[in-house]
Amino acid sequence: MKICIVGLGLIGGSYAMGLSLKGHEIYGIDQSVDVIQYAKENKFIKDGFIDDFSILSECDCIILAIYPQAILDFLKQHNALFKENQIITDVCGVKSSFVRKATLLAGKATYLSHHPMAGKEKIGIQFADYKIFRGANFLITPIDSVNRTAEEVLIGIAHDLDFGRITTISIERHDQMIGFTSQLTHAIAVSLVNSDHDADTVKFIGDSYRDLTRIAMINDALWSELFLENKEYLLEHISSFEAELDILKNALKYNDKDTLKKLFNQSTQIRRKMEK
């Protein structure tokens, strides 16, 4: 398949790397000459472009690995290049704020969004690695009805990149769940790290702190946009988390050992189910 990836950062670069190895003909579009050069030298892409977008009309699939609002601008600017039987998708971590608009802007092409549930605490193509997708969840997020042809193409991409579970859900359900499993966890990690005011903390770090705070190393431009575009769901999840933390806090305050044991046992049982 002939694929153009727009935005060759960590995720776009990892897609390019993995799909090229699977025999797809990959092209790239990026704002950086250095990024294009790196992708070509490492054989992630067959060719790359900075300001020539004609390749868009030649590809079977266009993968947009750029920020949500940048997607809308890109689709508006290059709408005339899209064609019938062409699939356009994106890898964004939020959907409700832009996917319906993007679907209209895709014109003759079919727009079907998806979300690869994988990443690193690093940014940039130099950290690209298709192995980060191995066994990860792959979410397909149609609006209204599913275009079966487009869905099959995305499922094929998921298989080529060695994703694990593939799930098709609505964009609203996606944003609700991602607000909890991804955005809330990042919010907790950021708040935990920022609550540290002791210069000696580094001397006492073990696996618990290290595992909990890895994702606090965060792309500020991307995640501030993701948080704000999904703030209704995220605020609900933060309030729910605060309520649970208050239960634990009060158990400590009033020396309520039974409640603490109940909370620990409950979390253990819930987490254990996730391993099955």
Protein Blocks (a to p, Z undefined) as FASTA:
>chain_A
ZZddehjafklmmmmmmmmmnopacddddfbfklmmmmmmnomafbdcfklcklmmmpfb
dcdfbdfklmmmmmmmmmmmpcehiacddfbfbfklmmmmmmmmnomaccddddddbddf
becjklgcfklmgopacddddehiacfklmmmmmmmmmmnopabdcdddfklmmmmmmmm
mmmmmmmmmmmmmmpccfklmmmccfklmmmmmmmpccfklmmmmmmmmmmmmmmmmmmm
mmmmmmmmmmmmnopaklmmmmmmmmmmmmmmmmZZ
